[in-house]
Amino acid sequence: MDRLTARVVNTQSEGSLSTRARKGRWRKFAETFPNLRDMRVLDLGGTPNYWRNAPEMPSHVTVLNLESLESADGVTAIRGDACNPPDAVVSADYDLVVSNSVIEHVGGHAQRARLVDVVHRAADRHWVQTPYRYFPIEPHWMAPGIQFLPFEARVRATMLWKFGHRHTDDRQKAINSVNEIDLIGLTQMHTYFPQSTIWCERKLGLIKSMVAIRA
């Protein structure tokens, strides 16, 4: 199981499916924003480590995250809620807003709408990525169809299914984990970003994740 997990979901493994998917998205990102080196970027929900390991570094990145993170060269980390950030953060001069796999974590439609409003207020250009709800394999649990099960079934699966990132023996932690994830579909993505291009990353012909792009 450990070897299979490393091959599929370990982001530190160069050969894992997760790493290859991330590299594919980065190629699309670099093609979409060829002047990235000259850009000031606001990353909602990201980490300095992500940019430290990125193939190309923007002029400067501000990372806004609920956790306290250490800043790095060229990256300023600020603790705060991406759905309700400090005014000083949103009003700064950014060229691009980035958010990877965050919008499905913020807590339902009202919170997603607040996040989208922040994206639009902070810069004219954006890249907002999220897993697709109807891909057969749920990406956090790496389990087939778990996102369609009743709540209690998802809680029990979290306590039994050891593949992916969500396994726990603690029932309350399992409940919190299930409550945290709310994947969205293509129609919702279009509704949140009506003026953006929605690029669909595919695997075996099926939509695996969606990216709202305004370049």
C-alpha positions in Angstrom: 0.0 0.0 0.0 2.8 2.4 0.9 4.5 1.8 -2.4 1.3 2.3 -4.4 0.5 5.5 -2.5 4.0 6.9 -3.3 3.5 6.0 -7.0 0.1 7.7 -7.2 -0.2 10.6 -4.7 3.2 11.4 -3.3 3.9 14.9 -4.5 7.6 14.5 -3.5 8.0 11.6 -5.9 9.1 12.6 -9.5 7.3 9.5 -10.9 4.0 9.8 -9.1 0.8 10.6 -11.0 0.3 13.6 -8.9 3.7 15.1 -9.7 3.2 14.4 -13.5 -0.2 16.1 -13.4 1.2 19.1 -11.6 4.0 19.4 -14.2 1.4 19.3 -17.0 -0.6 22.1 -15.3 2.6 24.1 -14.9 3.3 23.9 -18.6 -0.1 25.3 -19.3 0.4 28.0 -16.7 3.7 29.0 -18.2 2.2 29.1 -21.7 -0.7 31.2 -20.5 1.5 33.8 -18.6 4.7 34.0 -20.6 5.7 37.2 -18.7 5.5 35.5 -15.3 9.0 36.5 -14.3 7.9 40.2 -14.4 4.6 39.7 -12.5 3.6 40.3 -8.9 1.4 37.4 -7.9 -1.1 37.0 -5.1 -1.5 33.3 -4.2 -4.7 32.6 -2.2 -4.2 29.5 0.0 -0.8 28.6 -1.4 2.5 28.1 0.3 6.1 29.5 -0.1 7.3 26.0 -0.7 5.2 25.7 -3.8 6.9 28.7 -5.4 10.3 27.7 -4.0 10.0 24.5 -6.1 8.4 26.1 -9.1 10.2 25.9 -12.5 9.9 29.7 -12.9 9.7 32.4 -10.2 7.6 35.6 -10.5 9.0 39.0 -9.7 7.3 38.6 -6.2 4.7 36.4 -4.6 2.4 37.2 -1.7 1.0 34.0 -0.2 -2.2 34.3 1.9 -2.8 31.2 4.1 -4.8 30.3 7.2 -1.6 28.8 8.7 1.5 30.8 9.8 4.1 30.1 7.2 7.7 31.4 6.9 8.4 33.8 4.1 11.1 32.9 1.6 13.2 34.7 -1.0 10.8 36.5 -3.3 7.8 35.2 -1.3 5.9 37.1 1.5 3.7 34.8 3.6 0.7 36.4 5.3 -1.6 34.7 7.7 -5.2 35.3 6.8 -8.5 34.1 5.3 -8.5 34.1 1.5 -12.3 34.7 1.6 -12.0 37.7 3.9 -8.4 39.0 3.5 -7.0 42.2 5.1 -7.8 45.2 2.9 -4.1 46.0 2.6 -3.5 42.6 1.0 -6.2 42.9 -1.7 -5.5 46.6 -2.5 -1.8 45.9 -3.2 -0.6 46.1 -6.9 -0.8 42.6 -8.3 -0.6 41.4 -11.9 -2.1 37.9 -11.3 -4.1 36.0 -8.7 -3.4 32.3 -8.4 -5.4 29.7 -6.4 -4.7 26.0 -6.6 -7.1 23.4 -5.1 -8.5 25.9 -2.6 -12.1 26.8 -3.7 -13.4 23.3 -2.8 -12.1 23.8 0.8 -13.6 27.1 1.8 -17.0 26.0 3.0 -19.9 26.0 0.6 -21.4 28.5 -2.0 -21.4 31.6 0.1 -17.7 31.3 1.0 -16.8 30.3 -2.6 -18.5 33.5 -3.8 -16.5 35.5 -1.4 -13.2 33.9 -2.6 -14.2 34.6 -6.2 -14.9 38.3 -5.3 -11.4 38.5 -3.8 -9.9 37.0 -7.0 -11.7 39.6 -9.2 -10.8 42.5 -6.9 -7.2 41.8 -6.5 -6.1 41.6 -10.2 -7.3 41.6 -13.7 -5.7 38.2 -14.5 -6.2 35.0 -12.6 -5.6 31.2 -12.6 -8.0 29.3 -10.3 -7.7 25.5 -10.3 -10.0 23.0 -8.6 -10.6 19.2 -9.0 -13.6 18.2 -11.0 -16.5 16.8 -8.9 -17.5 14.2 -11.5 -14.1 12.6 -12.1 -14.5 8.9 -11.0 -11.6 9.1 -8.5 -12.0 11.6 -5.7 -8.5 13.3 -5.5 -8.3 13.8 -1.7 -9.2 10.3 -0.7 -8.0 8.7 -4.0 -11.2 6.5 -3.8 -13.7 5.8 -6.5 -16.9 7.7 -6.2 -16.6 8.6 -2.5 -17.8 12.1 -3.1 -21.3 10.7 -4.1 -21.8 8.7 -0.9 -24.0 9.8 2.0 -22.2 11.8 4.7 -21.9 9.0 7.3 -20.6 6.6 4.6 -17.9 9.1 3.8 -17.0 9.4 7.4 -16.7 5.6 7.8 -14.7 5.4 4.6 -12.3 8.0 5.9 -11.6 5.8 8.9 -11.2 2.7 6.8 -9.6 3.8 3.5 -5.9 4.2 4.0 -5.1 5.3 0.5 -4.8 9.0 -0.3 -4.4 11.8 2.2 -7.5 11.7 4.5 -7.3 8.5 6.6 -7.7 8.9 10.3 -8.7 6.7 13.2 -10.3 9.6 15.0 -14.1 9.9 14.2 -14.3 13.6 14.9 -11.3 14.3 12.6 -13.0 12.2 9.9 -16.2 14.2 10.3 -14.2 17.5 10.0 -12.4 16.1 6.9 -15.6 15.2 5.2 -17.2 18.6 6.1 -14.2 20.4 4.7 -14.3 19.1 1.1 -17.0 20.2 -1.3 -16.1 19.6 -4.9 -17.8 21.6 -7.7 -18.8 20.9 -11.3 -18.3 22.7 -14.6 -21.6 24.6 -14.5 -20.7 26.1 -11.1 -17.2 27.0 -12.3 -18.7 28.9 -15.3 -21.1 30.6 -12.9 -18.3 31.8 -10.6 -16.1 32.9 -13.5 -18.4 33.9 -16.4 -15.8 36.1 -18.2 -13.0 33.5 -17.9 -11.9 30.7 -20.1 -12.4 27.4 -18.3 -9.6 25.0 -19.3 -10.3 21.3 -18.5 -7.4 19.1 -17.6 -8.3 15.6 -18.8 -7.2 12.1 -17.9 -8.2 9.2 -20.2 -10.5 11.5 -21.9 -12.4 12.5 -18.7 -12.2 15.9 -17.0 -9.9 15.6 -14.0 -9.7 19.3 -13.0 -10.8 22.7 -14.1 -9.0 26.0 -14.3 -10.6 29.4 -14.6 -8.2 31.5 -16.7 -8.2 35.2 -17.4 -5.1 36.3 -19.2 
